Amino acid sequence: MSAGRDPGLQPERTRLAWRRTLLTLTVVTALAVRLASTGDPTAVLIAGVTVLVWGALLVLCWPRGTGTGPARTGGRTLPLVALGTAGLALLGVLLVLLRLW
């Protein structure tokens, strides 16, 4: 009987979940940049903030999503990703409510 832990497919499922998160954030960022192409100063500001949040989340999520390098496990990664993702979701809701989309 083996005393070691058999993780099965759990690490692969975790990597795939992080990749889906990164893909979703990239799509939201692309849509915000597309919105900024209208030239509206508010839309440009929103796109700029979205690109900054996307860049920060990309740096945090990349090691987990690709399985390359050590994942940041200092206890701050998940709350930061959750905060950034919730912020982008709120931005989407505000865009719909303000009919900027």
C-alpha positions in Angstrom: 0.0 0.0 0.0 1.4 3.4 -1.0 1.7 6.0 1.7 2.0 8.9 -0.8 -0.9 11.0 -2.0 -2.3 10.3 -5.4 -3.5 13.6 -6.8 -5.1 12.1 -9.9 -6.3 14.7 -12.3 -6.7 17.5 -9.7 -3.5 19.4 -10.8 -4.6 19.3 -14.4 -8.2 20.5 -13.5 -6.6 23.3 -11.5 -4.4 24.4 -14.3 -7.4 24.4 -16.7 -9.5 26.5 -14.3 -6.7 29.1 -14.1 -6.4 29.1 -17.9 -10.2 29.7 -18.2 -9.8 32.6 -15.8 -7.0 34.1 -17.8 -8.9 33.6 -21.1 -12.0 35.3 -19.6 -10.0 38.2 -18.4 -8.3 38.6 -21.8 -11.7 38.7 -23.5 -13.0 41.3 -21.1 -9.9 43.4 -21.7 -10.2 43.1 -25.5 -13.8 44.3 -25.3 -12.8 47.2 -23.1 -10.1 48.2 -25.6 -12.6 47.8 -28.5 -15.0 50.2 -26.6 -12.1 52.7 -26.2 -11.7 52.8 -30.0 -14.8 55.0 -30.1 -12.6 57.8 -28.8 -14.8 58.6 -25.8 -12.5 59.8 -23.0 -14.5 57.8 -20.4 -14.1 54.7 -22.5 -10.4 55.2 -22.9 -10.0 55.6 -19.1 -12.0 52.4 -18.5 -9.9 50.6 -21.0 -6.7 51.8 -19.4 -7.8 50.7 -16.0 -8.9 47.3 -17.4 -5.6 46.8 -19.1 -3.7 47.5 -15.9 -5.9 45.1 -13.9 -5.5 42.5 -16.6 -1.7 42.9 -16.6 -1.6 42.5 -12.8 -3.8 39.4 -12.8 -1.9 37.9 -15.7 1.3 38.1 -13.6 -0.5 36.5 -10.6 -2.3 33.8 -12.6 0.3 32.8 -15.2 2.4 30.4 -13.0 -0.7 28.6 -11.9 -2.3 28.4 -15.3 0.7 27.1 -17.2 2.3 25.0 -14.5 5.6 26.7 -15.1 7.6 28.1 -12.3 6.5 28.3 -8.7 3.0 29.5 -8.0 2.7 32.4 -5.6 1.4 30.8 -2.5 1.9 33.6 0.0 -1.8 33.8 0.7 -2.4 36.9 -1.2 -2.8 35.6 -4.8 -6.4 34.3 -4.5 -7.8 37.4 -2.8 -6.1 39.6 -5.3 -7.4 37.6 -8.2 -10.9 37.5 -6.7 -10.8 41.3 -6.1 -9.6 42.0 -9.7 -12.1 39.6 -11.3 -15.0 41.1 -9.2 -13.9 44.6 -10.2 -13.9 43.7 -13.9 -17.4 42.1 -13.4 -18.6 45.2 -11.7 -17.2 47.2 -14.6 -19.2 45.1 -17.0 -22.4 45.6 -15.1 -21.8 49.4 -15.0 -21.2 49.5 -18.7 -24.4 47.7 -19.3 -26.3 50.0 -16.9 -24.8 53.1 -18.4 -25.4 51.8 -21.9 -21.8 52.4 -22.8 -21.6 49.0 -24.4 
